[in-house]
Amino acid sequence: MPTLDAESAIAEQFVASLFPAACGAVLAGSSASGTSTPTSDLDLVLICPTGALDGGRSSLAATYEHSGRVVEVFAYSPEAYRTWAGREVDAHRPVILTMLSEGVVLRSGPALHDLQTWARDVLSAGPRIEQHALDVRRYAVSALLDDLADADDPGERALLLADAFTALSELLLLTQRQWLGSGKWLLRRLRTGAPAVADRLIGAFASGERSLFLQVADDLLAPLGGRLQAGIVR
């Protein structure tokens, strides 16, 4: 398994070679958390002076190869970083905020320090969502559970089970003012943000047993008012 020192050295060489003007560089993802494998990407968040990126652009998301590794780059001017991060906050999925606040700093400066402070403040405050938005999500979960209960086709059941798990997980997280994630990050958010329900919900989903999942889902919805259908205004 690659070491953090080795990963950092490759990342630093990459930044020096392709983004020498960067005033901030953070190694994020599995490399920063110590869970990387030989095939893991190197995820980098770069903060660059305004106008320093090619073509005078303010942001760049691109994939490179360096020293035999795939490098995923997310580069921004300070202003662009706040704009893109704000869009993620609105969607309750703060990917680049988490990368910047929890990653390993390779190159620092005042701009990076200010953004990290802002990112950590936003993350600690948690997502903001109105009750009506939660009700709409509960309505959507209820509809998925109904469809799952009625599905006869095995393929449809599998897809509906996955959709219902995702929708219910997101509802439970937002109800507890916890951030969302996609894919494997949804599981990680659930385990850290809603540990009291995570094992039960994940276990029911992983079992593939429709009846078990429906029972667990209804149990977890009960404190929120149960399934919501009639009377909802979307």
Backbone as CSV, one residue per row, in Angstrom:
resi,resn,N_x,N_y,N_z,CA_x,CA_y,CA_z,C_x,C_y,C_z
1,MET,0.847,-1.199,0.000,0.000,0.000,0.000,0.883,1.251,0.000
2,PRO,0.604,2.211,-0.860,1.428,3.426,-0.919,1.403,4.180,0.416
3,THR,2.546,4.759,0.776,2.608,5.547,2.004,2.240,6.993,1.710
4,LEU,1.846,7.708,2.770,1.496,9.117,2.596,2.686,9.914,2.099
5,ASP,3.874,9.598,2.596,5.068,10.330,2.156,5.305,10.134,0.658
6,ALA,5.120,8.905,0.201,5.331,8.626,-1.226,4.271,9.317,-2.079
7,GLU,3.015,9.266,-1.618,1.939,9.920,-2.346,2.163,11.431,-2.401
8,SER,2.567,11.986,-1.270,2.788,13.429,-1.205,3.919,13.858,-2.126
9,ALA,4.960,13.043,-2.194,6.108,13.378,-3.046,5.691,13.413,-4.514
10,ILE,4.921,12.430,-4.942,4.444,12.417,-6.330,3.561,13.628,-6.598
11,ALA,2.661,13.923,-5.646,1.750,15.051,-5.814,2.511,16.371,-5.874
12,GLU,3.522,16.528,-5.031,4.304,17.764,-5.023,5.063,17.929,-6.344
13,GLN,5.606,16.837,-6.856,6.295,16.896,-8.140,5.335,17.287,-9.260
14,PHE,4.141,16.735,-9.203,3.132,17.048,-10.210,2.777,18.529,-10.185
15,VAL,2.528,19.064,-8.994,2.155,20.475,-8.872,3.280,21.373,-9.366
16,ALA,4.519,21.052,-8.958,5.667,21.866,-9.378,5.839,21.847,-10.889
17,SER,5.501,20.720,-11.515,5.699,20.580,-12.953,4.595,21.235,-13.771
18,LEU,3.344,21.029,-13.355,2.231,21.482,-14.193,1.508,22.713,-13.660
19,PHE,1.577,22.968,-12.364,0.872,24.116,-11.775,1.814,24.880,-10.838
20,PRO,2.927,25.354,-11.352,3.919,26.003,-10.485,3.401,27.278,-9.830
21,ALA,2.382,27.910,-10.421,1.869,29.167,-9.858,0.879,28.949,-8.721
22,ALA,0.518,27.703,-8.448,-0.469,27.440,-7.401,-0.005,28.004,-6.067
23,CYS,-0.900,28.721,-5.401,-0.560,29.278,-4.090,-1.101,28.418,-2.959
24,GLY,-1.777,27.329,-3.318,-2.261,26.376,-2.329,-2.465,25.034,-2.992
25,ALA,-2.056,23.964,-2.317,-2.228,22.620,-2.861,-2.555,21.679,-1.721
26,VAL,-3.622,20.889,-1.895,-4.068,19.965,-0.861,-4.276,18.596,-1.482
27,LEU,-3.640,17.585,-0.900,-3.832,16.199,-1.303,-5.010,15.646,-0.519
28,ALA,-6.023,15.159,-1.226,-7.250,14.746,-0.563,-7.570,13.289,-0.885
29,GLY,-8.778,12.851,-0.505,-9.233,11.510,-0.814,-8.519,10.430,-0.034
30,SER,-8.429,9.249,-0.634,-7.856,8.097,0.056,-6.381,8.277,0.378
31,SER,-5.678,9.046,-0.444,-4.256,9.286,-0.168,-4.083,10.019,1.156
32,ALA,-4.932,11.008,1.404,-4.829,11.789,2.631,-5.304,11.007,3.844
33,SER,-6.256,10.090,3.637,-6.812,9.338,4.770,-6.044,8.066,5.081
34,GLY,-5.066,7.742,4.238,-4.267,6.546,4.478,-4.939,5.264,4.038
35,THR,-5.930,5.360,3.158,-6.652,4.172,2.695,-6.436,3.908,1.208
36,SER,-5.438,4.520,0.622,-5.214,4.366,-0.815,-4.668,2.977,-1.144
37,THR,-4.860,2.582,-2.383,-4.323,1.336,-2.912,-3.442,1.682,-4.112
38,PRO,-2.712,0.713,-4.656,-1.853,1.024,-5.809,-2.614,1.580,-7.009
39,THR,-3.918,1.342,-7.097,-4.688,1.843,-8.239,-5.495,3.097,-7.896
40,SER,-5.356,3.609,-6.681,-6.111,4.804,-6.297,-5.609,6.033,-7.052
41,ASP,-6.541,6.936,-7.350,-6.159,8.214,-7.942,-5.553,9.108,-6.870
42,LEU,-4.767,10.072,-7.333,-4.331,11.158,-6.454,-5.291,12.320,-6.678
43,ASP,-5.995,12.721,-5.638,-6.958,13.823,-5.724,-6.318,15.088,-5.184
44,LEU,-6.289,16.129,-6.017,-5.636,17.379,-5.633,-6.597,18.550,-5.772
45,VAL,-6.666,19.375,-4.735,-7.347,20.659,-4.822,-6.273,21.730,-4.880
46,LEU,-6.328,22.546,-5.923,-5.337,23.606,-6.103,-6.011,24.962,-6.061
47,ILE,-5.409,25.887,-5.357,-5.856,27.275,-5.348,-4.801,28.081,-6.102
48,CYS,-5.233,28.746,-7.152,-4.305,29.462,-8.027,-4.678,30.937,-8.102
49,PRO,-3.711,31.809,-8.277,-4.024,33.232,-8.441,-4.983,33.439,-9.609
50,THR,-5.820,34.424,-9.483,-6.772,34.735,-10.541,-6.040,34.950,-11.867
51,GLY,-6.475,34.244,-12.910,-5.853,34.363,-14.221,-4.670,33.451,-14.445
52,ALA,-4.272,32.663,-13.433,-3.079,31.826,-13.574,-3.345,30.540,-14.330
53,LEU,-4.579,30.087,-14.395,-4.891,28.867,-15.120,-4.884,29.131,-16.628
54,ASP,-4.633,28.084,-17.407,-4.561,28.226,-18.865,-5.825,28.860,-19.421
55,GLY,-5.621,29.783,-20.346,-6.753,30.442,-20.979,-7.416,31.485,-20.110
56,GLY,-6.814,31.785,-18.981,-7.393,32.776,-18.083,-8.635,32.291,-17.371
57,ARG,-8.887,30.971,-17.428,-10.077,30.439,-16.779,-9.955,30.532,-15.265
58,SER,-11.102,30.471,-14.585,-11.099,30.607,-13.126,-11.185,29.263,-12.422
59,SER,-11.488,28.195,-13.156,-11.573,26.874,-12.546,-11.216,25.815,-13.569
60,LEU,-10.820,24.655,-13.075,-10.426,23.564,-13.951,-10.626,22.245,-13.216
61,ALA,-11.312,21.315,-13.854,-11.409,19.942,-13.358,-10.878,19.051,-14.468
62,ALA,-9.773,18.364,-14.213,-9.123,17.610,-15.278,-8.383,16.403,-14.707
63,THR,-8.136,15.427,-15.578,-7.449,14.192,-15.190,-6.125,14.099,-15.925
64,TYR,-5.061,13.755,-15.181,-3.720,13.668,-15.743,-3.099,12.327,-15.363
65,GLU,-1.969,12.031,-16.018,-1.142,10.894,-15.628,0.229,11.428,-15.253
66,HIS,0.733,10.990,-14.092,2.041,11.468,-13.648,2.720,10.365,-12.838
67,SER,3.909,10.016,-13.258,4.689,8.978,-12.570,3.895,7.684,-12.414
68,GLY,3.160,7.344,-13.457,2.407,6.106,-13.429,1.130,6.156,-12.621
69,ARG,0.725,7.348,-12.166,-0.493,7.485,-11.365,-1.485,8.406,-12.064
70,VAL,-2.754,8.136,-11.860,-3.806,9.023,-12.339,-3.992,10.130,-11.309
71,VAL,-3.980,11.363,-11.784,-4.112,12.517,-10.892,-5.381,13.289,-11.270
72,GLU,-6.288,13.401,-10.321,-7.511,14.178,-10.519,-7.301,15.566,-9.916
73,VAL,-7.414,16.578,-10.764,-7.144,17.947,-10.342,-8.425,18.766,-10.307
74,PHE,-8.599,19.485,-9.205,-9.689,20.441,-9.049,-9.030,21.768,-8.688
75,ALA,-8.889,22.637,-9.682,-8.152,23.888,-9.502,-9.091,25.082,-9.604
76,TYR,-8.881,26.066,-8.743,-9.773,27.224,-8.682,-8.998,28.476,-8.304
77,SER,-9.497,29.611,-8.775,-9.097,30.873,-8.153,-9.838,30.935,-6.818
78,PRO,-9.392,31.766,-5.877,-10.108,31.851,-4.594,-11.588,32.178,-4.769
79,GLU,-11.899,33.082,-5.683,-13.300,33.462,-5.894,-14.094,32.304,-6.482
80,ALA,-13.501,31.619,-7.443,-14.193,30.497,-8.083,-14.408,29.358,-7.099
81,TYR,-13.446,29.141,-6.210,-13.617,28.076,-5.220,-14.860,28.325,-4.370
82,ARG,-15.031,29.549,-3.909,-16.211,29.862,-3.095,-17.500,29.679,-3.902
83,THR,-17.465,30.031,-5.173,-18.656,29.868,-6.014,-19.017,28.399,-6.177
84,TRP,-18.045,27.570,-6.536,-18.316,26.144,-6.745,-18.673,25.457,-5.433
85,ALA,-17.982,25.804,-4.370,-18.310,25.210,-3.072,-19.720,25.593,-2.642
86,GLY,-20.121,26.833,-2.945,-21.469,27.272,-2.595,-22.533,26.460,-3.308
87,ARG,-22.265,26.085,-4.547,-23.220,25.246,-5.285,-23.342,23.870,-4.637
88,GLU,-22.229,23.326,-4.174,-22.274,22.037,-3.490,-23.025,22.138,-2.167
89,VAL,-22.848,23.229,-1.469,-23.571,23.419,-0.204,-25.067,23.468,-0.465
90,ASP,-25.462,24.146,-1.531,-26.885,24.214,-1.870,-27.458,22.826,-2.150
91,ALA,-26.628,21.930,-2.685,-27.055,20.563,-2.974,-26.807,19.628,-1.791
92,HIS,-26.253,20.170,-0.697,-25.983,19.410,0.537,-24.889,18.354,0.362
93,ARG,-24.054,18.490,-0.678,-22.959,17.548,-0.918,-21.647,18.322,-1.049
94,PRO,-20.997,18.627,0.046,-19.817,19.504,0.026,-18.515,18.759,-0.266
95,VAL,-18.339,18.342,-1.503,-17.169,17.535,-1.853,-15.870,18.330,-1.725
96,ILE,-15.781,19.463,-2.423,-14.507,20.193,-2.407,-14.278,20.913,-1.081
97,LEU,-15.349,21.203,-0.344,-15.162,21.747,1.002,-14.494,20.707,1.895
98,THR,-14.968,19.461,1.804,-14.389,18.389,2.610,-12.956,18.119,2.188
99,MET,-12.697,18.108,0.884,-11.344,17.857,0.411,-10.372,18.898,0.940
100,LEU,-10.788,20.163,0.897,-9.891,21.237,1.323,-9.689,21.241,2.835
101,SER,-10.740,20.941,3.576,-10.654,21.044,5.035,-9.994,19.833,5.679
102,GLU,-10.085,18.659,5.036,-9.586,17.436,5.662,-8.334,16.881,4.995
103,GLY,-7.934,17.451,3.868,-6.783,16.928,3.145,-5.452,17.322,3.762
104,VAL,-4.389,16.822,3.146,-3.016,17.099,3.578,-2.476,18.279,2.781
105,VAL,-2.075,19.322,3.470,-1.583,20.531,2.809,-0.167,20.296,2.274
106,LEU,-0.007,20.500,0.982,1.303,20.366,0.342,1.948,21.717,0.093
107,ARG,1.123,22.720,-0.150,1.615,24.068,-0.399,0.595,25.030,0.189
108,SER,1.066,25.951,1.025,0.122,26.815,1.737,0.420,28.288,1.506
109,GLY,-0.525,29.111,1.960,-0.403,30.556,1.845,-1.655,31.194,2.391
110,PRO,-1.702,32.509,2.449,-2.874,33.196,3.020,-4.193,32.829,2.341
111,ALA,-4.181,32.712,1.017,-5.431,32.398,0.315,-5.959,31.035,0.723
112,LEU,-5.081,30.056,0.794,-5.510,28.717,1.193,-5.974,28.712,2.637
113,HIS,-5.250,29.389,3.500,-5.621,29.434,4.914,-7.014,30.032,5.101
114,ASP,-7.289,31.118,4.400,-8.610,31.759,4.514,-9.717,30.826,4.023
115,LEU,-9.471,30.133,2.926,-10.486,29.239,2.382,-10.698,28.029,3.286
116,GLN,-9.629,27.518,3.867,-9.779,26.388,4.780,-10.601,26.788,6.005
117,THR,-10.347,27.970,6.535,-11.116,28.443,7.689,-12.592,28.562,7.334
118,TRP,-12.860,29.137,6.171,-14.245,29.276,5.707,-14.887,27.912,5.497
119,ALA,-14.167,26.995,4.867,-14.704,25.660,4.583,-15.057,24.933,5.871
120,ARG,-14.198,25.008,6.858,-14.454,24.307,8.119,-15.635,24.916,8.862
121,ASP,-15.786,26.220,8.783,-16.943,26.869,9.417,-18.246,26.430,8.757
122,VAL,-18.244,26.383,7.433,-19.446,25.961,6.702,-19.782,24.512,7.031
123,LEU,-18.784,23.643,7.022,-19.022,22.235,7.300,-19.543,22.013,8.713
124,SER,-18.972,22.708,9.673,-19.392,22.512,11.060,-20.811,23.003,11.304
125,ALA,-21.274,23.968,10.504,-22.638,24.484,10.667,-23.683,23.487,10.193
126,GLY,-23.299,22.581,9.298,-24.234,21.594,8.779,-25.131,22.167,7.703
127,PRO,-25.836,21.291,6.973,-26.713,21.759,5.897,-27.952,22.449,6.436
128,ARG,-28.468,23.390,5.672,-29.711,24.073,6.011,-30.799,23.609,5.055
129,ILE,-31.885,23.109,5.592,-32.978,22.631,4.746,-34.302,22.893,5.454
130,GLU,-35.263,23.408,4.708,-36.559,23.742,5.277,-37.408,22.489,5.452
131,GLN,-38.388,22.576,6.356,-39.247,21.434,6.630,-39.999,20.979,5.385
132,HIS,-40.424,21.924,4.564,-41.144,21.521,3.356,-40.276,20.666,2.449
133,ALA,-39.007,21.010,2.336,-38.095,20.219,1.512,-37.935,18.813,2.087
134,LEU,-37.904,18.698,3.408,-37.849,17.378,4.036,-39.134,16.597,3.778
135,ASP,-40.271,17.295,3.814,-41.547,16.627,3.538,-41.596,16.099,2.111
136,VAL,-41.080,16.885,1.175,-41.058,16.438,-0.222,-40.177,15.202,-0.365
137,ARG,-39.077,15.186,0.334,-38.209,14.006,0.307,-38.909,12.800,0.938
138,ARG,-39.633,13.010,2.020,-40.359,11.907,2.655,-41.441,11.381,1.713
139,TYR,-42.087,12.267,0.991,-43.076,11.865,-0.013,-42.416,10.992,-1.085
140,ALA,-41.232,11.409,-1.543,-40.528,10.648,-2.578,-40.132,9.267,-2.061
141,VAL,-39.664,9.202,-0.817,-39.325,7.907,-0.219,-40.561,7.023,-0.149
142,SER,-41.687,7.588,0.264,-42.938,6.823,0.383,-43.348,6.234,-0.958
143,ALA,-43.228,7.021,-2.012,-43.582,6.537,-3.346,-42.668,5.395,-3.779
144,LEU,-41.376,5.510,-3.489,-40.437,4.456,-3.835,-40.741,3.167,-3.073
145,LEU,-41.098,3.294,-1.805,-41.432,2.112,-1.007,-42.678,1.423,-1.550
146,ASP,-43.664,2.212,-1.964,-44.863,1.632,-2.573,-44.514,0.876,-3.858
147,ASP,-43.697,1.505,-4.691,-43.292,0.862,-5.946,-42.500,-0.416,-5.679
148,LEU,-41.623,-0.370,-4.666,-40.819,-1.536,-4.318,-41.705,-2.681,-3.850
149,ALA,-42.690,-2.365,-3.044,-43.590,-3.397,-2.531,-44.363,-4.074,-3.652
150,ASP,-44.666,-3.336,-4.720,-45.499,-3.864,-5.802,-44.706,-4.463,-6.953
151,ALA,-43.385,-4.265,-6.973,-42.577,-4.681,-8.123,-42.468,-6.198,-8.218
152,ASP,-42.783,-6.735,-9.396,-42.660,-8.171,-9.640,-41.384,-8.518,-10.408
153,ASP,-40.936,-7.612,-11.241,-39.747,-7.857,-12.047,-38.493,-7.779,-11.171
154,PRO,-37.623,-8.813,-11.172,-36.419,-8.799,-10.326,-35.507,-7.605,-10.581
155,GLY,-35.376,-7.233,-11.852,-34.526,-6.082,-12.170,-35.091,-4.803,-11.604
156,GLU,-36.409,-4.619,-11.725,-37.044,-3.427,-11.175,-36.909,-3.400,-9.654
157,ARG,-37.064,-4.559,-9.024,-36.931,-4.612,-7.565,-35.538,-4.182,-7.132
158,ALA,-34.530,-4.650,-7.853,-33.153,-4.294,-7.488,-32.918,-2.794,-7.615
159,LEU,-33.402,-2.213,-8.715,-33.217,-0.779,-8.920,-34.007,0.040,-7.904
160,LEU,-35.226,-0.367,-7.644,-36.060,0.361,-6.680,-35.494,0.251,-5.271
161,LEU,-34.930,-0.891,-4.943,-34.314,-1.058,-3.627,-33.142,-0.094,-3.471
162,ALA,-32.317,0.018,-4.506,-31.175,0.938,-4.450,-31.644,2.391,-4.358
163,ASP,-32.648,2.739,-5.150,-33.168,4.111,-5.111,-33.790,4.428,-3.752
164,ALA,-34.530,3.482,-3.198,-35.171,3.703,-1.904,-34.133,3.840,-0.801
165,PHE,-33.087,3.023,-0.864,-32.021,3.134,0.132,-31.362,4.509,0.082
166,THR,-31.035,4.964,-1.130,-30.396,6.266,-1.276,-31.298,7.386,-0.771
167,ALA,-32.558,7.372,-1.197,-33.479,8.441,-0.813,-33.734,8.454,0.688
168,LEU,-33.902,7.289,1.282,-34.145,7.231,2.726,-32.898,7.633,3.504
169,SER,-31.733,7.194,3.066,-30.485,7.577,3.740,-30.314,9.095,3.736
170,GLU,-30.571,9.715,2.582,-30.432,11.165,2.484,-31.439,11.872,3.393
171,LEU,-32.655,11.374,3.424,-33.663,11.980,4.296,-33.243,11.896,5.756
172,LEU,-32.774,10.750,6.187,-32.368,10.582,7.581,-31.182,11.479,7.930
173,LEU,-30.231,11.594,7.010,-29.079,12.458,7.259,-29.493,13.922,7.365
174,LEU,-30.308,14.381,6.423,-30.718,15.783,6.432,-31.587,16.103,7.641
175,THR,-32.392,15.154,8.067,-33.215,15.365,9.264,-32.334,15.630,10.477
176,GLN,-31.164,15.020,10.489,-30.223,15.220,11.589,-29.167,16.283,11.264
177,ARG,-29.427,17.054,10.205,-28.538,18.140,9.780,-27.121,17.643,9.535
178,GLN,-27.058,16.554,8.780,-25.784,15.982,8.377,-25.645,16.076,6.857
179,TRP,-24.408,16.247,6.390,-24.155,16.393,4.964,-24.365,15.081,4.222
180,LEU,-24.636,15.186,2.927,-24.841,14.030,2.079,-23.563,13.655,1.342
181,GLY,-23.581,12.473,0.745,-22.491,12.023,-0.094,-23.049,11.158,-1.205
182,SER,-22.226,10.836,-2.182,-22.653,9.990,-3.291,-21.862,8.693,-3.272
183,GLY,-22.499,7.603,-3.727,-21.808,6.329,-3.792,-21.326,5.878,-2.428
184,LYS,-20.056,5.478,-2.364,-19.503,4.984,-1.103,-19.515,6.058,-0.017
185,TRP,-19.506,7.336,-0.446,-19.512,8.408,0.535,-20.856,8.531,1.232
186,LEU,-21.924,8.066,0.597,-23.215,8.066,1.282,-23.170,7.098,2.464
187,LEU,-22.577,5.929,2.258,-22.437,4.973,3.356,-21.588,5.560,4.484
188,ARG,-20.510,6.215,4.116,-19.618,6.781,5.136,-20.299,7.907,5.905
189,ARG,-21.049,8.739,5.196,-21.801,9.803,5.859,-22.843,9.212,6.800
190,LEU,-23.489,8.154,6.354,-24.524,7.523,7.170,-23.918,6.935,8.439
191,ARG,-22.776,6.299,8.299,-22.152,5.665,9.464,-21.644,6.686,10.482
192,THR,-21.190,7.835,9.995,-20.687,8.846,10.926,-21.760,9.831,11.364
193,GLY,-22.730,10.137,10.471,-23.737,11.143,10.782,-24.996,10.608,11.412
194,ALA,-25.277,9.317,11.177,-26.490,8.712,11.756,-26.170,7.295,12.217
195,PRO,-25.210,7.156,13.125,-24.763,5.811,13.520,-25.844,4.974,14.177
196,ALA,-26.842,5.612,14.785,-27.895,4.859,15.475,-28.745,4.048,14.513
197,VAL,-28.797,4.455,13.244,-29.636,3.747,12.264,-28.820,3.113,11.152
198,ALA,-27.546,3.472,11.051,-26.746,3.061,9.890,-26.663,1.552,9.726
199,ASP,-26.270,0.860,10.775,-26.070,-0.587,10.651,-27.355,-1.303,10.267
200,ARG,-28.461,-0.877,10.866,-29.725,-1.543,10.571,-30.167,-1.306,9.131
201,LEU,-30.068,-0.056,8.681,-30.499,0.262,7.323,-29.578,-0.360,6.295
202,ILE,-28.280,-0.260,6.492,-27.329,-0.837,5.545,-27.469,-2.356,5.505
203,GLY,-27.670,-2.967,6.682,-27.837,-4.419,6.730,-29.061,-4.874,5.963
204,ALA,-30.167,-4.146,6.120,-31.398,-4.510,5.409,-31.216,-4.356,3.910
205,PHE,-30.534,-3.303,3.495,-30.285,-3.081,2.063,-29.371,-4.150,1.490
206,ALA,-28.269,-4.427,2.208,-27.289,-5.391,1.705,-27.867,-6.799,1.638
207,SER,-28.858,-7.104,2.468,-29.462,-8.435,2.447,-30.224,-8.703,1.156
208,GLY,-30.707,-7.637,0.518,-31.507,-7.794,-0.688,-32.911,-8.293,-0.429
209,GLU,-33.267,-8.434,0.840,-34.600,-8.926,1.199,-35.592,-7.763,1.206
210,ARG,-36.499,-7.765,0.255,-37.438,-6.662,0.127,-38.269,-6.465,1.378
211,SER,-38.830,-7.543,1.918,-39.714,-7.422,3.081,-38.970,-6.861,4.281
212,LEU,-37.719,-7.271,4.474,-36.922,-6.761,5.582,-36.651,-5.278,5.406
213,PHE,-36.276,-4.888,4.190,-35.985,-3.475,3.951,-37.215,-2.621,4.172
214,LEU,-38.365,-3.072,3.695,-39.595,-2.295,3.868,-39.934,-2.123,5.345
215,GLN,-39.740,-3.176,6.133,-40.025,-3.079,7.561,-39.089,-2.097,8.250
216,VAL,-37.801,-2.200,7.938,-36.831,-1.278,8.542,-37.117,0.150,8.106
217,ALA,-37.444,0.336,6.840,-37.739,1.675,6.334,-38.921,2.289,7.071
218,ASP,-39.981,1.512,7.255,-41.152,2.039,7.967,-40.830,2.336,9.430
219,ASP,-39.997,1.518,10.044,-39.592,1.779,11.425,-38.819,3.090,11.527
220,LEU,-37.953,3.355,10.553,-37.130,4.569,10.590,-37.929,5.808,10.194
221,LEU,-38.964,5.614,9.394,-39.823,6.734,9.013,-40.798,7.112,10.128
222,ALA,-41.121,6.181,10.990,-42.149,6.423,12.016,-41.891,7.676,12.855
223,PRO,-40.658,7.898,13.354,-40.429,9.114,14.148,-40.586,10.409,13.346
224,LEU,-40.538,10.282,12.019,-40.676,11.457,11.148,-42.127,11.674,10.720
225,GLY,-43.011,10.797,11.160,-44.414,10.896,10.779,-44.873,9.801,9.848
226,GLY,-43.991,8.827,9.560,-44.357,7.723,8.690,-44.367,8.113,7.217
227,ARG,-44.932,7.246,6.412,-45.023,7.540,4.986,-45.925,8.754,4.771
228,LEU,-45.573,9.537,3.787,-46.304,10.773,3.490,-46.781,10.730,2.046
229,GLN,-48.085,10.830,1.881,-48.645,10.811,0.528,-49.743,11.876,0.383
230,ALA,-50.910,11.593,0.922,-52.013,12.533,0.784,-51.709,13.836,1.503
231,GLY,-52.049,14.928,0.840,-51.907,16.249,1.453,-50.619,16.969,1.131
232,ILE,-49.661,16.283,0.537,-48.383,16.945,0.221,-48.574,17.902,-0.957
233,VAL,-48.011,19.061,-0.833,-48.013,20.042,-1.917,-46.570,20.222,-2.360
234,ARG,-46.276,19.868,-3.611,-44.885,19.896,-4.079,-44.620,21.211,-4.750
